Amino acid sequence: MALMWAITIGFIVSLGLVGFMLVHFLKGAMDSRDSTTVDRIQSDSKEK
């Protein structure tokens, strides 16, 4: 019974670590501040 609990808790911790790493690296790769330096939004006054 103790082995089952140890495996279950270890599995949950492993899923948590994988989820944390996924979110951490995706947030770094999808930096929203970087999009304004690459694709600047043209103002309406320049289009006229």
Order of alpha helices (4+ residues) and beta strands (2+ residues): alpha-alpha-alpha
